[in-house]
Amino acid sequence: MDIKQVFEIIKRWLWLMALGAFLGAGLGYYFSNRQTPIYQATTRFVVLRAVQTTYDYYAYLDSTQLVSTYAQLLSTESLLYEASNQLGFPVVKGQATAKQIADTQFVELTVKDTDPYKAAAIANGLVSVLIDQNEILQSVRYDTSEKSLQDRIDQAQEQINLLENQIKTLSATVLQEQITTVQTQIDNTQSEINDIRTQASKIDPLSAVEADQAQYTAYQSKLDELESILSMYQQIYTDLVVLGQSSTTTDSTPRQLEQLNTTLNLYQQIYLSSISSLEALRLAKAQNTPAVVQVEKATKPTVPVSPKPMQTAMLAGLIGLLITAGIAFLVEFLDDTIKTPDDVKNTLDTSVIGFIGDLHKSADESLGMYVAKQPRSPVSEAFRSIRTNLDYSSVDDPIRTVLVTSSGESEGKSTIASNLAIVQAQSGKRVLIVDADMRRPKVHTMFNKPNRMGLSEIITGKLSIEEAVKSVEQINNLSIITCGNIPPNPSELLGSNKMAQIINEFRNAYDFIVVDSPPMLVSDAAILSTKVDGVIFVVIPGQTRVIAASRPMDELKQIGANILGVVVNRIPKNRGYYYGGYNYYSPYQSKSYHYYSGSTSEGSKKEEPAKPARKTILKNVLSKEEKPQD
C-alpha cells in the first residue's frame, strides 16, 4: 500500500477506529475505577563498610555486592516474619521491593499496600529489623573462632587455679588429672591446626582477589598462634610427666614445686595469649561489620499509585484504536474487490472511462431516467463525460454500437445503458437501446414499457423491427427495443446470423445503438461482443471481486472484443477519487456550485454552461450541447 491508500483506508474506517478507541477508553476507565487503590511508601538507607584498607576495583566490586546482598535480605522470610511480629500485622512477600541506587551505596525500599498507614509502617519496620539483625547476620562467621578462644581461656583459667592449689598441696591424684587434661588440650589444638591447614590449602596464596589474600594471611597467623600454644601444651605435658615420676622419691618436694611453677607459668602465657587473640578477633569483627543507617524515613502517602483511571483509559483507548486499525487493515488486505481506478488499471489492464455515483431515487422515479429527471446533477455530468470519452475514443472510425455488460448480477449495467442512451439522445443523435438480456431483462422496467413483444420476436421472424420499436415520450430521438418473451435458447438466438443482420439494420436506421446484455456469467455477452463496435464493462467498487472481473475481461480480449473501458458504478460519497474531485451534492443545496443555469424543467430551455468546465474535453462537449426536447 502507498501512503494515499493508507489514508483512504483510515478515512473509510475512521468510524470503527473512533469506536474502538472510545470503547477501549471507556472500559479501561470503568475497570480501573473499580480497582482497590494501592498506596506506595518509600524509604532509603545506606550500607557503610567499616574500614577500607584498599581502594581498587575489587574493593568497589565487593562493596557493590554487599549493598545488593542487603537489598535481597529485605525479602527473606525470616526478616519478614520478624517485621510482622513487631508491627502486629502480616507483611506479605512481594509487598516490598528493594533496589540499589546506581553507583552508590544507597538502597531504596518501596512498599505497596491498600492502607497508606501500613505502607509507611512496613517500610520503616523492615529497615528497623534489618538494622537490629545486622550485627547478628555479620557475626556468624566469627562465632566459631570466638567460642574456641573463650573455651581455651576458660580451660587455662581452670588449670591455673588448679596448679595454684596443687602447689599448696601436692597430690598424685591431682597431678594425674592435670596430665589427662593437658593431653586432651593437645589433641584439640592439634585437631584445630589440621582443620585450619585444610581450609588454607583451598585458597590460592597468589590470588589477585583481596579477600582471598586476607583470608590466607589470617589462616597463617592463626596457625602460628596455635602451633605456639601447642608447643606450650607439649612442654606442660612433659613437665607433668616428669613431675609424676619424681614424686615417687622421698626428697622430691623442691623439684615438684619447680615443675608446678613452670607449668603454671606456661598456662598463664596461654591465658594471656588467648585473651589477646580474643580481643583482636572482636576488633576485627567490629571493623568488618557494615553499618546500616536509615537516611530517609517513609511517610504516609496521600495519593494512590494505582489505579490511575485517566492514564489507564488513555492506554486502553490507544490499544482499542490499534486493535480496530489492525482489523480494518486486515479486512482491507483480505478484501479482493476492486476499489480504486488504480485497481482497475492494475488488475484489468484497461482504463476507466466514467465514474458514476450512488444514485438515489424517489418511490415514483426510475433509475433509468435519472439523467432526464436530474439534468444538472453531478451524476448526469458523469454520463456526459462517458459520452465524450466515447465520441473521442476513435475519431476516424466512430463508435456506433456499444455493448454494456458486467462480471455479475446487480452491478447496474442496465442503469448505465439506459442513462447513456438518454445522454446520447440529448446530443441530437438518433439513439436505440436494445435489451439483449434474454434471461433477466430490465430495460422495459427502466422506461416503464411493456415487454410482450421485442428482440426475441424479431430474431425468430415473428415481428419486424419497425413493429418492435417503442418510443420514449420524455426524450426525443430515443427508441427502445425490449427483450420480448424469454426464449429457452438465448445463446443460440444471439449468436445466429439473423442477430448480426439485425444489428446491421440498426446501424442503418440509428446513429448510436446501446445493447444491454446479460453479465459475463453466461456466454451471451461474449457472443454479442464480437458483433458490436465496443464493450463497456461495469464494476462496483468494494463489491466486484478482482478474480470475477479479470476472468471475463481476459475472455473478451481472447475473442478479440474491443474493450472501450470500465465504468465504475455506485461510488460512495466518501471516495475521494469520485468524479475527479467534485463534491457529491445537489446543486440546489449550494448557490455557488452548479453546472448549468436556467430552468430545471425537463429540457424546456437550452442548456448552457454557467462556468467553463475544468477539462478541455468537457468544453468541447458543452459547446456541442443540444437543445433538450419536450
Sequence and secondary structure as in RCSB ss.txt:
>XXXX:A:sequence
MDIKQVFEIIKRWLWLMALGAFLGAGLGYYFSNRQTPIYQATTRFVVLRAVQTTYDYYAYLDSTQLVSTYAQLLS
TESLLYEASNQLGFPVVKGQATAKQIADTQFVELTVKDTDPYKAAAIANGLVSVLIDQNEILQSVRYDTSEKSLQ
DRIDQAQEQINLLENQIKTLSATVLQEQITTVQTQIDNTQSEINDIRTQASKIDPLSAVEADQAQYTAYQSKLDE
LESILSMYQQIYTDLVVLGQSSTTTDSTPRQLEQLNTTLNLYQQIYLSSISSLEALRLAKAQNTPAVVQVEKATK
PTVPVSPKPMQTAMLAGLIGLLITAGIAFLVEFLDDTIKTPDDVKNTLDTSVIGFIGDLHKSADESLGMYVAKQP
RSPVSEAFRSIRTNLDYSSVDDPIRTVLVTSSGESEGKSTIASNLAIVQAQSGKRVLIVDADMRRPKVHTMFNKP
NRMGLSEIITGKLSIEEAVKSVEQINNLSIITCGNIPPNPSELLGSNKMAQIINEFRNAYDFIVVDSPPMLVSDA
AILSTKVDGVIFVVIPGQTRVIAASRPMDELKQIGANILGVVVNRIPKNRGYYYGGYNYYSPYQSKSYHYYSGST
SEGSKKEEPAKPARKTILKNVLSKEEKPQD
>XXXX:A:secstr
  HHHHHHHHHHTHHHHHHHHHHHHHHHHHHHHHS  BEEEEEEEEEE S  S  SHHHHHHHHHHHHHHHHHTT
 HHHHHHHHHHHSS   TTSEEEEE TTSSEEEEEEEESSHHHHHHHHHHHHHHHHHHHHHHHTHHHHHHHHHHH
HHHHHHHHHHHHHHHHHHS  HHHHHHHHHHHHHHHHHHHHHHHHHHHHHHTS TT S HHHHHHHHHHHHHHHH
HHHHHHHHHHHHHHHHHHHHHTTSSS HHHHHHHHHHHHHHHHHHHHHHHHHHHHHHHHHHHTS EEEEEE    
 SS SB  HHHHHHHHHHHHHHHHHHHHHHHHHH  B  SHHHIIIII S EEEEEE     TT  GGGHHHH T
TSHHHHHHHHHHHHHHTT SSS   EEEEEESSSSS HHHHHHHHHHHHHHTT  EEEEE  SSS  HHHHTT  
 SSSHHHHHTTSS HHHH EE TTSTTEEEE   S  S HHHHHTSHHHHHHHHHHHHH SEEEEE   TTSSHH
HHHHTSSSEEEEEE TTTSBHHHHHHHHHHHHHTT  EEEEEEEEE TT TTGGGG   S GGG TT  SEES  
SSSSS  EESS  SSHHHHHHHHT      
